[in-house]
Amino acid sequence: MLETRIVDRIRKLAEDGPHNKQIITAIGDDCAILRPRVGEDLVFTTDFVLEGRHFTLDTHTAADIGHKALARSLSDLAAMGAEPVFCLVGLGIPAALGSSWINQFYKGLLKLANRLSITVAGGDLARFEKVITEVMCCGRVKRGKAILRSGAKPGHAIYVTGKLGGPAHTRWRRPLRPEPRIQAGLALRRLRVSSGMDLSDGLALDLHRLCLESKVSADLRSPLPVARGASLEDALHGGEDYELLFTAPTRARIPAAIDHVPITCIGVIKSGPPGSLRLDGRLLQPKGFDHFR
Amino acid sequence: MLETRIVDRIRKLAEDGPHNKQIITAIGDDCAILRPRVGEDLVFTTDFVLEGRHFTLDTHTAADIGHKALARSLSDLAAMGAEPVFCLVGLGIPAALGSSWINQFYKGLLKLANRLSITVAGGDLARFEKVITEVMCCGRVKRGKAILRSGAKPGHAIYVTGKLGGPAHTRWRRPLRPEPRIQAGLALRRLRVSSGMDLSDGLALDLHRLCLESKVSADLRSPLPVARGASLEDALHGGEDYELLFTAPTRARIPAAIDHVPITCIGVIKSGPPGSLRLDGRLLQPKGFDHFR
């Protein structure tokens, strides 16, 4: 099947999906066009989801991969407290995978896109030896109100959504379709949390990064919210949790759950050496999941 | 070297590069943040540049690849008549390539970014078996003034910038660093051309796509502006020219060159079957460069 016809089919699938009114030209031109609204900031992120690193063709269906490709980027929008607007989808696939595979990939992606109201506005399609995806997501947030990594202050409490370490424990198996915490992110922005990020490389490494940006240190205390079957090691140093890590002044009223996702206080921000972490008083190395270790 | 330290180095390189004032948060958070201006539309595109498809490590240096990764996306901004604002850079590299390779890649990319004033505002970095890049570019254009594929009307003249077929003729060799036609695109927008796109898959296939979007046909006439050493076949069906294809009403005053790039009238838009092409009266098949043929 020719690229032009494949793109036509993707375009039809996408046009049946959610349509954000700010997108005035989507698939079919050299660029997607967005008409911004006054009083809003736009946030942008892009993430690879790669065969052999984030999935295998044995464990993930085309639809699982489509879901995950979008979920990983959406998780970054959630971290900023942004509302999804549109995405661009890059997909490279081997010749052995035909147009029905591409169809299923987009169906998985669009099922999540529909649920979280994000328009598929364009992308790129290529032949490659392995399945590679990169999804760019754009979100919107009230001017100056995005949740940043850099706002944590000594004395602020540290929180996480959900349970940690499950994906590291189960590797490749479950959850095949991580759920981006968009609703939680929007609620946290309204609660005026002081900083936040998503957990993709393990609590220790990601908290270390947040502390570096905020020029603070962190004291964690047991028990951490560890997923069933997972170890403390999985929770601290596993990756792909896609939960939200955030901080808030002690006067903020953080609920016990948002949108059925539990929220746990796991420690407090300190004025120690930037990026240094302690767990129950003992130094904690931010080893986590580093692609380049 | 750890990912955190590599990202720190990229961040320093990027921060020495051009800084668009609309970008209020760049590398270092989960998302880049842009504060839009009133009266402007934003345009977005994303493109893969992949080892074995768009370059090889034998023929292209890391800096060549960095240049090309950005140039390919910028060419889409040029096609819309947009001014570059920012980009997000996805880079996957094998373990055999160290941090100095990444450094050189970014130096090549940032040399072009500096020249065309585009901020590197974020991206993603991953280990992978092959070198893979995907660059998302954002540009700005006066509200409602982007050059679209869909505006060509019967009687409008068809033009291209530059000479065609050179990259197809020389394959992998020259030009290793294609030049996106940003200045020409900005000038064409001011000249109120009726439609446009960039040439990445060969004149015949790309003109076919433009005609489909505009629901028109096209009559080309010899001689076409063929690059030295290239054949008519290269010019019609080769890829990677990264020149601009556009149409304009006959009353428009299209100059013979813009920014030292020659402009040639190559034919006229007709009201025939949408997407059909003729060259000197004979039907022309839009075979071109189709990844999925």
Interface residues (C-beta under 8 A of the other chain):
Chain A: M1 L2 E3 T4 I6 I24 T25 G28 D29 D30 C31 A32 I33 L34 R35 P36 R37 V38 E40 D41 L42 V43 F44 T45 T46 D47 F48 L50 G52 R53 D76 L77 A79 M80 A82 F86 L88 G90 G92 A121 G122 G123 D124 L125 A126 R127 F128 E129 K130 I132 E134 M136 C138 G139 R143 A146 L148 R149 S150 M197 D198 L205 H208 R209 E213 D290 H291 F292 R293
Chain B: M1 L2 E3 T4 I6 I24 T25 G28 D29 D30 C31 A32 I33 L34 R35 P36 R37 V38 E40 D41 L42 V43 F44 T45 T46 D47 F48 L50 G52 R53 D76 L77 A79 M80 A82 F86 L88 G90 G92 A121 G122 G123 D124 L125 A126 R127 F128 E129 K130 I132 E134 M136 C138 G139 R143 A146 L148 R149 S150 M197 D198 L205 R209 E213 D290 H291 F292 R293
